[in-house]
Amino acid sequence: MSDDTPTRVRELDIVVYGATGFVGALTAEHLAAYAPAGTRIGLAGRSERRLAAVRDRLGVDWPLLVADADDTPALERLAATTHVMLTTAGPYAKYGRKLARACAAAGTDYVDLTGEVLFVRDSIDENHELASSTGARIVHSCGFDSIPSDLGVHVLHEQVRADGAGELTDTTLVVTRLRGGVSGGTIDSLRHQLDQVRRDRKLRRLAASPYSLSPDRAREPDLGRQHDLVSLRGPEVAPGLRGSLAPFVMAPYNTRVVRRSNALRDWEYGRRLRYREVMSVGTSRLTPVLAAGTKVGLAALVVGLSVPPTRFVLDRVLPKPGEGPDEQTRRTGHFTVDLFTTTTSGARYTARVKAKGDPGYAATALMIGESALALALDRHDLPATPGGVLTPATGIGDALVRRLRAAGMELSAQPAT
């Protein structure tokens, strides 16, 4: 292991916190199969008995570490044992704040799967300066939220820069293909955030702001209103792109992560970057209706989870935390996202991020597992930063791109034809 920080001598390279949960166990399984020999990995959570069951299923001899998410001293001891903390225990506003703080204080790198705007905003406010002083890289959103978005724009920018084609302007991510189940953890995080904003008008305004994760809102360029949930026609995005494009449920979070990456890089992608996300719903004559219906359906889900009578009904039919699809569904799932941009020189470029495996489970386990391995084992290849609350692109960058490509994911960019 290469580590340019001598004070970071720890017993373990990676600790998987929440290893007894559905995604946590899948992530531990990925590490057991693909981590290089000699990588020191531990399993952590609240129950030693359940952790031992996961270890037995994996057939490994990794140490078990017990720490409750509310036990600050235990979390501080846990953070001090490892170079990288990988946590799948959400909702993160409920189970992640003390752990992220402990890692920031200990100089321990941290990765999670959050898609919670308010949690990340709190983490920025609470941990960024501390983590910068200790060298900890607190990297949120290292799964389907938001690696395809964040690294997709990253590789697009890198290709445009290499070609001397200017900076990014209007950029749209299109979910071209998607097959997979709905994550119970994602639904639970949505419930928790809706509970927060329902009680506090200030939090509602913060969650709605397109720059809610910006390091300095006053320095952001004035690009006018930027809508999260939009319906478009293919030609509005790129010449030759056919069909109707519906709102993408993860856009309200992913777009903010990409904007934070741009700002943390001093707007290296471009000060005129306007970024949005949509999903393809096909090319038939009925798809405009389907696109409009998707927008209505997403709004109805939010309203339904916000009102006690309908929430009671939805809670009985939606996936619960800790639940997930069977092995065949995880294996046969997949996703493809295509990005389209126009640069300041007038050139058009495209990028693609593509992976096999259910996006929220198998592919997410791969993405967060490789994120942790990159932080633990590839420190000489990481972006130059003193630490802080970062994004996948700014905290791990090309080291993660290389690992994901080696693991079978496509991340590519090229001039549009």
C-alpha atoms as one frame of an Amber mdcrd trajectory, in Angstrom:
protein
   0.000   0.000   0.000   1.291   3.434  -0.946   0.576   6.120   1.650   2.259
   9.498   1.533   1.054  10.419   5.028   3.239   8.660   7.644   0.860   9.505
  10.506  -1.867   7.384   8.861  -0.580   4.092  10.312  -3.711   2.070  11.091
  -4.616  -1.534  11.890  -6.956  -1.820   8.896  -7.213  -0.466   5.382 -11.020
  -0.533   5.068 -13.873  -0.997   7.526 -17.336  -1.805   6.142 -19.843  -0.223
   8.529 -23.400  -1.525   8.190 -22.081  -4.831   6.861 -25.158  -6.753   8.046
 -27.528  -4.718   5.853 -28.475  -5.795   2.345 -26.136  -3.473   0.417 -23.481
  -3.677   3.129 -23.284  -7.446   2.776 -23.122  -7.150  -1.032 -20.280  -4.645
  -0.702 -18.394  -6.917   1.693 -18.888  -9.727  -0.811 -17.405  -7.564  -3.580
 -14.372  -6.743  -1.460 -13.895 -10.381  -0.492 -13.829 -11.310  -4.177 -11.838
  -8.422  -5.656  -9.702  -6.684  -3.025  -5.991  -7.410  -3.631  -4.390 -10.001
  -1.401  -3.152  -8.451   1.810  -5.846  -5.753   1.979  -6.841  -5.514   5.629
 -10.638  -5.312   5.916 -12.946  -5.279   8.927 -16.715  -5.639   9.320 -18.528
  -3.251  11.655 -22.047  -2.733  12.946 -24.244  -3.016  16.008 -24.484  -6.800
  16.359 -21.435  -9.036  16.671 -23.620 -12.102  16.096 -24.959 -10.798  12.788
 -21.513  -9.615  11.723 -20.145 -13.084  12.416 -22.873 -14.573  10.208 -21.818
 -12.299   7.325 -18.173 -13.236   7.842 -19.012 -16.932   7.865 -20.972 -16.628
   4.605 -18.017 -14.876   2.988 -15.483 -17.409   4.242 -13.017 -14.749   5.402
 -11.179 -14.136   8.664 -11.760 -10.398   8.896 -12.013  -8.807  12.348 -15.421
  -7.783  13.709 -15.916  -4.365  15.282 -19.032  -3.413  17.231 -20.172   0.214
  17.372 -23.638   1.753  17.536 -24.347   4.754  15.321 -25.241   6.835  18.417
 -22.164   5.842  20.454 -19.707   8.652  19.801 -16.748   7.191  21.769 -17.167
   3.830  20.014 -17.297   5.516  16.622 -14.193   7.535  17.423 -12.326   4.353
  18.347 -13.607   2.701  15.175 -12.479   5.596  12.964  -9.000   5.476  14.497
  -8.511   1.825  13.481  -8.758   2.252   9.698  -7.554   4.250   6.729 -10.993
   4.204   5.056 -14.495   3.971   6.507 -17.100   2.601   4.069 -20.627   2.961
   5.388 -23.875   1.709   3.900 -25.955   2.442   7.012 -28.685   4.940   6.122
 -30.678   7.108   6.294 -27.462   9.013   6.800 -29.085  11.980   8.509 -30.067
   9.471  11.189 -27.120   7.073  11.234 -24.253   8.866   9.505 -23.595  12.232
  11.140 -21.560  11.055  14.121 -19.581   8.584  12.039 -18.672  11.205   9.415
 -17.629  13.577  12.199 -15.480  10.908  13.853 -13.730  10.212  10.550 -13.133
  13.896   9.859 -11.561  14.310  13.311  -9.407  11.179  13.015  -8.079  11.943
   9.522  -9.867   8.853   8.222 -11.198   8.783   4.674 -14.935   8.079   4.422
 -17.305   6.937   1.656 -21.063   6.440   1.728 -24.130   5.990  -0.496 -26.180
   8.998   0.530 -28.565  10.828  -1.766 -29.746  13.158   1.030 -29.227  16.845
   0.259 -29.777  18.049   3.825 -27.407  15.487   5.332 -24.625  16.419   2.932
 -25.205  20.133   3.532 -24.900  19.502   7.280 -21.770  17.436   6.703 -20.204
  20.249   4.666 -20.945  22.772   7.401 -19.817  20.491  10.237 -16.866  18.650
   8.709 -15.289  20.425   5.737 -12.843  22.643   7.612 -12.035  19.923  10.161
 -11.411  17.320   7.470  -9.261  19.778   5.536  -7.095  20.225   8.634  -6.718
  16.466   9.289  -6.431  15.414   5.630  -9.566  13.268   5.714 -11.437  12.866
   2.439 -15.136  12.721   3.300 -16.595  11.525  -0.004 -20.358  11.238  -0.071
 -22.500   9.557  -2.733 -20.278   6.776  -4.049 -23.009   4.571  -5.533 -25.617
   4.998  -8.255 -26.092   8.276  -6.414 -23.893   9.933  -7.819 -20.914   8.271
  -9.486 -22.402   7.937 -13.006 -23.336  11.634 -12.950 -20.230  13.003 -11.273
 -17.644  10.863 -13.056 -19.579  11.108 -16.328 -19.150  14.885 -16.326 -15.562
  14.456 -15.122 -14.523  12.237 -18.062 -16.432  14.495 -20.455 -14.527  17.524
 -19.180 -11.195  15.693 -19.324 -11.724  14.783 -22.994 -12.835  18.300 -23.940
  -9.817  19.769 -22.158  -7.421  17.275 -23.781  -8.768  18.290 -27.187  -8.489
  22.005 -26.438 -12.193  22.374 -27.254 -13.086  24.951 -24.596 -15.329  24.527
 -21.542 -18.642  22.809 -20.938 -21.879  24.758 -21.317 -25.329  23.120 -21.636
 -24.859  19.528 -20.488 -27.583  16.895 -20.147 -27.384  13.370 -18.773 -29.898
  10.984 -20.333 -30.667   7.675 -18.643 -30.811   5.621 -21.824 -31.329   2.168
 -20.322 -32.178   1.135 -16.777 -33.192  -2.196 -15.318 -33.286  -2.786 -11.593
 -35.318  -2.760  -8.410 -36.278   0.121  -6.150 -34.056   0.401  -3.096 -35.802
   0.246   0.280 -32.957   2.310   1.733 -33.516   5.038  -0.862 -37.227   5.163
  -0.040 -36.428   5.367   3.677 -34.008   8.252   3.063 -36.724  10.069   1.103
 -39.163   9.576   3.982 -36.663  10.961   6.463 -35.876  14.053   4.385 -39.562
  14.758   3.778 -40.095  14.634   7.544 -37.336  17.206   7.970 -38.576  19.695
   5.378 -42.206  19.383   6.458 -41.288  20.779   9.860 -38.938  23.569   8.760
 -39.546  26.155   6.014 -35.858  27.110   5.952 -34.901  23.502   5.219 -37.489
  23.380   2.425 -35.876  26.368   0.755 -32.422  24.869   1.202 -33.450  21.513
  -0.264 -35.022  23.269  -3.264 -31.988  25.419  -4.093 -29.960  24.165  -7.096
 -26.840  25.320  -5.244 -27.647  23.788  -1.863 -24.302  21.943  -1.836 -22.235
  24.831  -3.187 -19.139  25.748  -1.155 -19.900  29.450  -1.721 -23.284  30.378
  -3.196 -22.289  34.033  -3.605 -19.516  33.087  -6.036 -21.720  30.924  -8.265
 -22.351  32.376 -11.731 -25.848  33.680 -12.432 -27.306  31.155 -14.875 -30.983
  31.862 -14.250 -33.487  29.289 -13.029 -32.416  25.661 -13.213 -35.225  23.140
 -12.965 -34.640  19.666 -11.550 -37.579  17.737 -12.978 -38.064  18.531 -16.663
 -39.658  16.865 -19.688 -37.887  17.348 -23.024 -37.793  16.150 -26.607 -34.628
  14.442 -27.790 -33.657  17.162 -30.330 -33.705  19.748 -27.521 -30.716  17.901
 -26.062 -28.733  16.914 -29.158 -29.251  16.696 -32.921 -30.384  13.234 -33.907
 -31.512  12.252 -30.421 -35.036  10.911 -30.834 -37.964  10.354 -28.523 -39.271
  11.885 -25.322 -37.286  12.474 -22.157 -38.983  12.320 -18.774 -37.874  13.658
 -15.387 -35.282  11.457 -13.651 -36.032  10.813  -9.995 -32.400  11.234  -8.876
 -31.822  14.514 -10.740 -32.588  16.810  -7.768 -29.642  15.301  -5.919 -27.163
  14.397  -8.658 -27.242  17.851 -10.259 -26.193  19.437  -6.975 -23.248  17.045
  -6.624 -22.006  17.921 -10.124 -22.332  21.642  -9.384 -20.341  21.167  -6.167
 -17.598  19.369  -8.100 -17.405  22.264 -10.546 -17.230  24.839  -7.762 -14.624
  22.886  -5.762 -12.502  22.910  -8.937 -12.906  26.682  -9.214 -15.419  26.193
 -12.048 -12.891  24.306 -14.173 -15.707  22.590 -16.083 -16.935  26.043 -17.104
 -18.671  29.002 -15.494 -21.461  28.648 -18.056 -22.130  24.997 -17.210 -25.854
  24.314 -16.952 -26.433  20.702 -15.956 -29.633  18.636 -15.931 -30.717  14.973
 -15.961 -33.604  13.183 -17.690 -34.521   9.651 -18.716 -35.559   8.243 -22.079
 -39.083   6.839 -22.284 -39.001   5.784 -25.941 -39.986   7.068 -29.361 -43.634
   6.105 -29.840 -46.446   8.636 -30.233 -47.509   7.974 -26.637 -44.173   8.787
 -25.030 -44.914  12.527 -24.536 -47.860  11.441 -22.412 -45.642   8.989 -20.538
 -43.051  11.694 -19.894 -45.696  14.038 -18.488 -47.156  11.196 -16.443 -43.738
  10.436 -14.949 -43.464  13.997 -13.674 -46.944  13.811 -12.155 -46.158  10.417
 -10.647 -42.985  11.637  -8.969 -44.831  14.606  -7.492 -47.601  12.275  -6.297
 -45.074  10.003  -4.569 -43.578  12.947  -2.690 -47.018  14.206  -1.661 -48.122
  10.697  -0.747 -45.153  10.155   1.556 -45.732  13.564   3.135 -49.364  12.958
   4.159 -49.980  10.442   6.982 -52.999   8.568   5.495 -51.391   7.927   2.094
 -47.982   7.367   3.657 -49.464   4.544   5.733 -50.666   2.844   2.549 -47.417
   3.454   0.644 -45.337   2.138   3.534 -47.141  -1.183   3.188 -46.331  -1.598
  -0.518 -42.953   0.125  -1.013 -39.682  -1.750  -0.295 -38.481  -1.585   3.296
 -34.931  -0.794   4.473 -32.747  -3.883   4.353 -34.818  -5.516   1.632 -33.550
  -6.122  -1.880 -34.028  -8.143  -5.050 -32.994 -11.766  -5.495 -29.659 -12.781
  -6.965 -30.954 -13.234 -10.510 -32.541  -9.770 -10.546 -29.332  -8.211  -9.223
 -27.284 -10.040 -11.831 -29.491  -9.228 -14.833 -29.927  -5.547 -13.995 -27.956
  -2.872 -15.828 -27.793   0.828 -16.618 -26.533   3.090 -19.396 -26.365   6.868
 -19.131 -25.314   9.126 -21.996 -24.172  12.710 -21.575 -24.402  15.402 -24.213
 -22.674  18.775 -24.092 -21.837  21.802 -26.203 -18.563  23.560 -25.431 -17.675
  27.228 -25.513 -15.964  26.607 -28.867 -19.236  25.267 -30.318 -18.027  21.650
 -30.386 -20.400  18.858 -29.365 -19.223  15.958 -27.200 -20.817  12.868 -25.732
 -19.910  10.571 -22.853 -21.216   7.210 -21.680 -21.280   5.457 -18.313 -22.480
   1.865 -18.481 -22.462  -1.074 -16.069 -23.944  -4.505 -15.561 -25.817  -5.389
 -12.390 -28.825  -3.893 -10.660 -27.957  -0.167 -10.347 -28.969   0.204  -6.703
 -27.476  -3.073  -5.511 -24.882  -5.027  -7.529 -23.533  -2.017  -9.445 -23.640
   0.173  -6.336 -21.704  -2.423  -4.320 -19.035  -2.396  -7.031 -18.876   1.407
  -7.162 -18.551   2.016  -3.431 -16.241  -0.951  -2.979 -13.865   0.331  -5.651
 -14.122   3.852  -4.195 -12.844   2.558  -0.866 -10.076   0.543  -2.520  -8.931
   3.580  -4.498  -8.715   5.680  -1.336  -6.907   2.947   0.574  -4.503   1.660
  -2.061  -4.077   4.353  -4.737  -3.232   7.422  -2.685  -0.467   8.539  -5.039
  -3.075   8.766  -7.847  -5.708  10.774  -5.950  -6.513  14.418  -6.780  -4.353
  16.946  -4.996  -6.455  18.206  -2.107  -5.873  18.863   1.588  -9.028  16.900
   2.374 -12.529  18.074   3.177 -16.090  17.133   2.282 -15.636  16.189  -1.345
 -17.369  14.507  -4.270 -16.324  11.328  -6.123 -14.757  13.441  -8.897 -12.870
  15.818  -6.587 -11.998  13.338  -3.831 -11.042  10.229  -5.852 -11.166  11.238
  -9.525  -9.098   9.351 -12.101  -7.978   6.736  -9.577 -11.609   5.632  -9.354
 -12.174   5.935 -13.109  -9.310   3.502 -13.702 -10.574   1.043 -11.111 -14.125
   1.082 -12.430 -12.930   0.534 -15.987 -10.804  -2.391 -14.819 -13.890  -3.799
 -13.058 -15.865  -3.777 -16.325 -17.673  -0.436 -16.267 -17.595   1.787 -19.328
 -16.636   5.428 -18.798 -15.876   7.036 -22.129 -16.055  10.408 -23.873 -15.558
  11.541 -27.453 -16.569  14.236 -29.952 -20.135  13.786 -31.165 -20.454  12.325
 -34.659
